[in-house]
């Protein structure tokens, strides 16, 4: 990727990055700290997009672009993770071994290796349910995560539950 740096006397500096297919990204840093981003496509003279950022906003965006706050997982590593992980929606029926018990009391993770990441109860969804405060009730739909073996163990342990 090629880029040009240009002094803008009395204004600041301009950096122009040549992107794919003739698209240019221009960053103007004003002496005041304000930043402006311009996207210029092909042979156009006028930018197709203009974004103005404060100095603080530009720093936050810079951190994100540099990967200091989030590092994505490489696709080949993600494939391995997703091959192992299974997410299943399980309906709790009357008489299930885990019905009318808290997640902690039922010792679900300890006994099966699976984790309940959400509970759908009617129109409501409880995300990341507190294992000590959340009671599983008949009719709940549990969002359960684990390996295939964990899910199988969970279904066996649950007794009267269905996918």
Sine and cosine of phi, psi and omega as CSV:
sin_phi,cos_phi,sin_psi,cos_psi,sin_omega,cos_omega
0.00,0.00,0.83,-0.56,0.01,-1.00
-1.00,-0.05,0.56,-0.83,0.10,-0.99
-0.58,-0.81,0.43,-0.90,0.01,-1.00
-0.86,-0.51,0.60,-0.80,0.05,-1.00
-0.91,-0.42,0.74,-0.67,-0.03,-1.00
-0.72,-0.69,0.75,-0.66,0.11,-0.99
-0.97,0.26,0.67,-0.75,0.09,-1.00
-0.87,-0.48,1.00,0.00,-0.08,-1.00
-0.79,0.61,0.76,-0.65,0.01,-1.00
0.98,0.18,-0.14,0.99,-0.04,-1.00
-0.89,-0.45,-0.82,0.58,-0.04,-1.00
0.44,-0.90,-0.77,-0.63,-0.01,-1.00
-0.72,-0.69,0.46,-0.89,0.06,-1.00
-0.83,-0.55,0.71,-0.70,0.08,-1.00
-0.85,-0.52,0.80,-0.61,-0.01,-1.00
-0.88,-0.48,0.84,-0.55,0.00,-1.00
-0.95,-0.30,0.77,-0.64,0.07,-1.00
-1.00,0.01,0.90,-0.44,-0.01,-1.00
-0.99,-0.15,-0.21,-0.98,-0.01,-1.00
-0.92,0.39,0.45,-0.89,0.15,-0.99
0.80,0.60,0.63,0.78,0.09,-1.00
0.97,0.24,0.21,0.98,0.01,-1.00
-1.00,0.03,0.70,-0.72,0.05,-1.00
-0.90,-0.43,0.66,-0.75,0.11,-0.99
-0.92,-0.39,0.86,-0.50,-0.02,-1.00
-0.91,-0.42,0.75,-0.66,0.06,-1.00
-0.91,-0.42,0.83,-0.56,0.09,-1.00
-0.94,-0.35,0.86,-0.52,0.06,-1.00
-0.97,-0.26,0.92,-0.38,-0.01,-1.00
-0.98,0.19,0.44,-0.90,0.06,-1.00
-0.86,0.51,-0.39,0.92,-0.01,-1.00
-0.98,0.20,-0.19,0.98,-0.05,-1.00
0.97,-0.23,-0.30,0.95,0.02,-1.00
-0.92,0.40,0.57,-0.82,0.04,-1.00
-0.86,-0.52,0.59,-0.81,0.08,-1.00
-0.77,-0.64,0.73,-0.68,0.07,-1.00
-0.95,-0.33,0.72,-0.70,0.03,-1.00
-0.80,-0.59,0.70,-0.72,0.12,-0.99
-0.92,-0.38,0.84,-0.55,-0.01,-1.00
-0.86,-0.51,0.85,-0.52,-0.07,-1.00
-0.98,-0.19,0.72,-0.70,0.11,-0.99
0.81,0.58,-0.75,-0.66,-0.05,-1.00
-1.00,-0.02,0.09,1.00,-0.02,-1.00
-0.88,0.47,0.56,-0.83,0.07,-1.00
-1.00,-0.08,-0.51,0.86,-0.01,-1.00
-1.00,-0.06,0.61,-0.79,0.03,-1.00
-0.93,0.37,0.56,-0.83,0.07,-1.00
-1.00,0.04,-0.25,0.97,-0.01,-1.00
-0.48,-0.87,0.69,-0.72,0.05,-1.00
-0.75,-0.66,0.78,-0.63,0.03,-1.00
-0.79,-0.61,0.77,-0.63,0.02,-1.00
-0.94,-0.35,0.76,-0.66,-0.04,-1.00
-0.80,-0.60,0.59,-0.81,0.17,-0.99
-0.96,0.28,0.19,-0.98,0.02,-1.00
-0.86,0.51,-0.68,0.73,-0.01,-1.00
-0.91,0.41,-0.69,0.72,0.04,-1.00
-0.88,0.48,-0.66,0.75,0.01,-1.00
-0.89,0.45,-0.64,0.77,0.03,-1.00
-0.90,0.44,-0.70,0.71,0.02,-1.00
-0.88,0.48,-0.70,0.71,0.04,-1.00
-0.89,0.46,-0.65,0.76,0.04,-1.00
-0.87,0.50,-0.67,0.74,0.05,-1.00
-0.86,0.50,-0.68,0.73,0.00,-1.00
-0.91,0.42,-0.71,0.70,0.00,-1.00
-0.90,0.44,-0.58,0.81,-0.02,-1.00
-0.98,0.22,-0.20,0.98,0.03,-1.00
0.99,0.16,0.38,0.93,-0.01,-1.00
-0.98,0.18,-0.37,0.93,-0.02,-1.00
-0.96,-0.28,-0.29,0.96,0.00,-1.00
-0.46,-0.89,0.79,-0.61,0.07,-1.00
-0.91,-0.41,0.92,-0.40,0.00,-1.00
-0.91,0.41,0.44,-0.90,0.04,-1.00
-1.00,0.10,0.73,-0.68,0.01,-1.00
-0.86,0.52,0.62,-0.78,-0.05,-1.00
-0.80,0.60,-0.63,0.78,-0.02,-1.00
-0.93,0.38,-0.54,0.84,0.07,-1.00
-0.95,0.30,-0.62,0.79,0.00,-1.00
-0.90,0.44,-0.61,0.80,0.04,-1.00
-0.86,0.50,-0.68,0.74,0.01,-1.00
-0.90,0.44,-0.70,0.72,0.00,-1.00
-0.88,0.47,-0.74,0.68,-0.07,-1.00
-0.94,0.34,-0.46,0.89,0.06,-1.00
-0.91,0.41,-0.51,0.86,-0.05,-1.00
-1.00,0.01,-0.52,0.86,-0.11,-0.99
-1.00,0.01,0.66,-0.75,0.04,-1.00
-0.78,-0.63,0.64,-0.77,0.09,-1.00
-0.86,-0.51,0.79,-0.62,-0.07,-1.00
-0.75,-0.66,0.61,-0.79,0.10,-1.00
-0.99,-0.15,0.86,-0.51,-0.11,-0.99
-0.85,-0.53,0.81,-0.58,0.02,-1.00
-1.00,-0.03,0.78,-0.63,0.01,-1.00
-1.00,0.04,0.82,-0.57,0.01,-1.00
-0.98,-0.21,0.30,-0.95,0.08,-1.00
-0.83,0.55,0.69,-0.72,0.03,-1.00
1.00,0.04,-0.01,1.00,0.04,-1.00
-0.90,0.43,0.55,-0.84,-0.01,-1.00
-0.86,0.51,-0.43,0.90,-0.05,-1.00
-0.99,-0.15,-0.08,1.00,-0.04,-1.00
-0.92,0.39,0.63,-0.78,0.02,-1.00
0.89,0.46,0.49,0.87,0.07,-1.00
-0.77,-0.64,0.44,-0.90,0.11,-0.99
-0.97,0.24,0.29,-0.96,0.02,-1.00
-0.88,0.48,-0.66,0.75,0.00,-1.00
-0.91,0.41,-0.69,0.72,-0.01,-1.00
-0.88,0.47,-0.62,0.79,0.01,-1.00
-0.97,0.25,-0.21,0.98,0.02,-1.00
0.78,0.63,0.73,0.68,-0.10,-0.99
-0.88,0.48,-0.78,0.62,-0.04,-1.00
-0.91,0.42,-0.66,0.75,-0.01,-1.00
-0.90,0.43,-0.65,0.76,-0.07,-1.00
-0.99,0.12,-0.49,0.87,-0.13,-0.99
-0.85,-0.52,-0.37,0.93,-0.08,-1.00
1.00,0.07,-0.17,0.99,-0.01,-1.00
-1.00,0.07,0.39,-0.92,0.03,-1.00
-0.82,-0.57,0.67,-0.75,0.11,-0.99
-1.00,0.00,0.90,-0.44,-0.04,-1.00
-0.98,-0.18,-0.27,0.96,0.05,-1.00
-0.31,-0.95,0.39,-0.92,0.08,-1.00
-0.77,-0.64,0.79,-0.61,0.08,-1.00
-0.98,-0.18,0.88,-0.47,-0.06,-1.00
-0.81,-0.58,0.99,-0.16,-0.07,-1.00
0.91,0.41,-0.84,-0.55,0.01,-1.00
-1.00,0.01,-0.12,0.99,-0.07,-1.00
-0.99,-0.15,0.46,-0.89,0.11,-0.99
-0.81,-0.59,0.78,-0.62,0.07,-1.00
-0.98,-0.20,0.95,-0.31,-0.01,-1.00
-1.00,-0.03,0.67,-0.74,-0.04,-1.00
0.77,0.64,0.88,0.47,-0.06,-1.00
-0.88,0.47,0.64,-0.77,0.04,-1.00
-0.93,0.36,0.86,-0.51,-0.08,-1.00
-0.90,0.44,-0.41,0.91,-0.04,-1.00
-1.00,-0.06,-0.36,0.93,-0.08,-1.00
-0.97,-0.26,-0.38,0.93,-0.12,-0.99
-1.00,-0.09,0.86,-0.52,0.04,-1.00
-0.99,-0.13,0.74,-0.67,0.05,-1.00
-0.99,0.14,0.78,-0.62,-0.02,-1.00
-0.86,-0.51,0.45,-0.89,0.07,-1.00
-0.83,0.55,0.67,-0.75,-0.05,-1.00
0.99,-0.14,-0.32,0.95,0.06,-1.00
-0.90,0.44,0.56,-0.83,0.18,-0.98
-0.94,-0.34,0.89,-0.46,-0.04,-1.00
-1.00,-0.09,0.71,-0.70,0.13,-0.99
-0.99,-0.11,0.93,-0.36,-0.15,-0.99
-0.91,-0.41,0.70,-0.71,-0.02,-1.00
-0.84,-0.55,0.62,-0.79,0.07,-1.00
0.17,-0.99,-0.16,-0.99,0.12,-0.99
-0.97,0.22,0.14,-0.99,0.04,-1.00
-0.85,0.52,-0.64,0.77,0.01,-1.00
-0.91,0.41,-0.64,0.77,0.04,-1.00
-0.87,0.49,-0.70,0.72,-0.01,-1.00
-0.91,0.42,-0.66,0.75,0.04,-1.00
-0.88,0.48,-0.71,0.70,0.03,-1.00
-0.88,0.48,-0.64,0.77,0.02,-1.00
-0.88,0.47,-0.74,0.67,-0.02,-1.00
-0.90,0.45,-0.64,0.77,0.05,-1.00
-0.89,0.45,-0.70,0.72,-0.03,-1.00
-0.93,0.37,-0.64,0.77,-0.05,-1.00
-0.87,0.49,-0.60,0.80,0.01,-1.00
0.99,0.10,-1.00,0.01,-0.08,-1.00
-0.98,-0.19,0.93,0.38,0.04,-1.00
-0.74,-0.67,0.44,-0.90,0.02,-1.00
-0.67,-0.75,0.44,-0.90,0.03,-1.00
-0.99,-0.10,0.00,0.00,0.00,0.00
